[in-house]
Amino acid sequence: MPTNSGIVSSISASLKPADTTVVRFLKDVATDIKGAPPVPPVGAGSVQYVIKRYTDEVLYDRLTTQAAAEAFKKEVQGMLDAARK
């Protein structure tokens, strides 16, 4: 389904019954649908796993917060740099 309501209106008359059901459903749930979160920068998709790993290192006293922060920044920057190549 097009996201542009003007286009949906202009094609509604030519839709098959199943398609009109979809249009009706999307109109019904439109108020419940929120905007999607922004797309992460290229190469940043695994950052959440890196955060967890370094958080665990700090929580289990294997790294200080300062050492974990520095290692985290370096690793993530490397991921982003590699993705730009």
KOLVOKE-30503 format. One record per residue (C-alpha): residue in one letter; x, y, z. Coordinates in pm, 1 decimal. Example, Ala and Ser with C-alpha at 12.3 -4.5 7.8 and 13.67 -1.06 7.14 Angstrom:
2
{rest = a&X = 1230.0&Y = -450.0&Z = 780.0} $
{rest = s&X = 1367.0&Y = -106.0&Z = 714.0} $
***
This chain:
85
{rest = m&X = 0.0&Y = 0.0&Z = 0.0} $
{rest = p&X = 128.4&Y = 346.3&Z = -77.9} $
{rest = t&X = 189.3&Y = 563.4&Z = 225.3} $
{rest = n&X = 64.9&Y = 872.8&Z = 44.9} $
{rest = s&X = -306.4&Y = 911.2&Z = 130.8} $
{rest = g&X = -372.1&Y = 1102.0&Z = -191.7} $
{rest = i&X = -247.0&Y = 810.4&Z = -398.9} $
{rest = v&X = -448.7&Y = 563.3&Z = -192.1} $
{rest = s&X = -761.6&Y = 773.1&Z = -252.9} $
{rest = s&X = -695.7&Y = 789.7&Z = -625.8} $
{rest = i&X = -652.7&Y = 411.8&Z = -663.5} $
{rest = s&X = -919.8&Y = 299.9&Z = -415.5} $
{rest = a&X = -1189.5&Y = 258.1&Z = -681.7} $
{rest = s&X = -973.5&Y = 12.6&Z = -876.7} $
{rest = l&X = -865.5&Y = -203.1&Z = -581.2} $
{rest = k&X = -968.6&Y = -564.3&Z = -541.4} $
{rest = p&X = -1175.8&Y = -657.6&Z = -233.7} $
{rest = a&X = -872.9&Y = -793.9&Z = -45.8} $
{rest = d&X = -684.7&Y = -469.6&Z = -110.9} $
{rest = t&X = -973.2&Y = -256.0&Z = 16.1} $
{rest = t&X = -971.1&Y = -467.4&Z = 332.9} $
{rest = v&X = -603.1&Y = -382.2&Z = 377.1} $
{rest = v&X = -670.7&Y = -10.9&Z = 321.2} $
{rest = r&X = -953.6&Y = -19.1&Z = 576.7} $
{rest = f&X = -732.6&Y = -202.2&Z = 827.8} $
{rest = l&X = -447.8&Y = 46.7&Z = 785.4} $
{rest = k&X = -688.2&Y = 337.0&Z = 838.2} $
{rest = d&X = -820.6&Y = 169.3&Z = 1154.8} $
{rest = v&X = -474.3&Y = 122.4&Z = 1307.2} $
{rest = a&X = -324.3&Y = 449.7&Z = 1182.4} $
{rest = t&X = -354.1&Y = 619.3&Z = 1522.0} $
{rest = d&X = -167.4&Y = 330.4&Z = 1687.0} $
{rest = i&X = 125.8&Y = 339.5&Z = 1446.2} $
{rest = k&X = 419.6&Y = 548.5&Z = 1556.0} $
{rest = g&X = 714.8&Y = 670.1&Z = 1354.7} $
{rest = a&X = 998.1&Y = 427.8&Z = 1303.8} $
{rest = p&X = 1319.6&Y = 489.5&Z = 1493.5} $
{rest = p&X = 1596.3&Y = 648.1&Z = 1290.1} $
{rest = v&X = 1812.9&Y = 413.6&Z = 1089.8} $
{rest = p&X = 2150.6&Y = 365.2&Z = 1260.6} $
{rest = p&X = 2459.5&Y = 480.3&Z = 1072.3} $
{rest = v&X = 2615.8&Y = 225.5&Z = 839.8} $
{rest = g&X = 2826.9&Y = -8.4&Z = 1047.8} $
{rest = a&X = 2654.0&Y = 69.1&Z = 1377.5} $
{rest = g&X = 2407.5&Y = -219.0&Z = 1375.6} $
{rest = s&X = 2607.5&Y = -422.4&Z = 1627.9} $
{rest = v&X = 2673.7&Y = -139.7&Z = 1874.2} $
{rest = q&X = 2410.5&Y = -268.6&Z = 2117.5} $
{rest = y&X = 2606.8&Y = -593.4&Z = 2152.8} $
{rest = v&X = 2928.8&Y = -403.3&Z = 2213.5} $
{rest = i&X = 2757.1&Y = -195.2&Z = 2482.6} $
{rest = k&X = 2634.1&Y = -510.3&Z = 2656.3} $
{rest = r&X = 2974.6&Y = -674.1&Z = 2640.7} $
{rest = y&X = 3151.6&Y = -376.2&Z = 2798.7} $
{rest = t&X = 2873.6&Y = -332.6&Z = 3055.7} $
{rest = d&X = 2924.1&Y = -693.6&Z = 3160.0} $
{rest = e&X = 3300.0&Y = -636.4&Z = 3183.4} $
{rest = v&X = 3240.4&Y = -347.7&Z = 3425.7} $
{rest = l&X = 2971.8&Y = -527.9&Z = 3626.2} $
{rest = y&X = 3197.5&Y = -831.1&Z = 3677.6} $
{rest = d&X = 3491.9&Y = -607.3&Z = 3775.5} $
{rest = r&X = 3702.7&Y = -713.2&Z = 3478.2} $
{rest = l&X = 3737.8&Y = -354.0&Z = 3350.4} $
{rest = t&X = 3712.2&Y = -14.3&Z = 3512.1} $
{rest = t&X = 3446.2&Y = 219.3&Z = 3378.1} $
{rest = q&X = 3719.0&Y = 437.1&Z = 3227.1} $
{rest = a&X = 3889.7&Y = 144.5&Z = 3051.9} $
{rest = a&X = 3556.0&Y = 9.2&Z = 2926.8} $
{rest = a&X = 3454.0&Y = 350.0&Z = 2791.6} $
{rest = e&X = 3782.9&Y = 396.0&Z = 2608.3} $
{rest = a&X = 3772.9&Y = 43.9&Z = 2461.4} $
{rest = f&X = 3408.0&Y = 86.2&Z = 2363.7} $
{rest = k&X = 3473.8&Y = 413.1&Z = 2182.3} $
{rest = k&X = 3771.6&Y = 267.9&Z = 1999.6} $
{rest = e&X = 3584.2&Y = -47.3&Z = 1893.2} $
{rest = v&X = 3273.6&Y = 136.0&Z = 1774.3} $
{rest = q&X = 3479.5&Y = 394.3&Z = 1588.0} $
{rest = g&X = 3659.6&Y = 108.4&Z = 1415.5} $
{rest = m&X = 3326.1&Y = -44.9&Z = 1316.5} $
{rest = l&X = 3205.8&Y = 284.0&Z = 1169.9} $
{rest = d&X = 3533.7&Y = 349.2&Z = 989.8} $
{rest = a&X = 3532.8&Y = 0.0&Z = 838.1} $
{rest = a&X = 3176.4&Y = 45.2&Z = 713.6} $
{rest = r&X = 3265.0&Y = 369.8&Z = 534.3} $
{rest = k&X = 3529.4&Y = 201.5&Z = 319.5} $
***
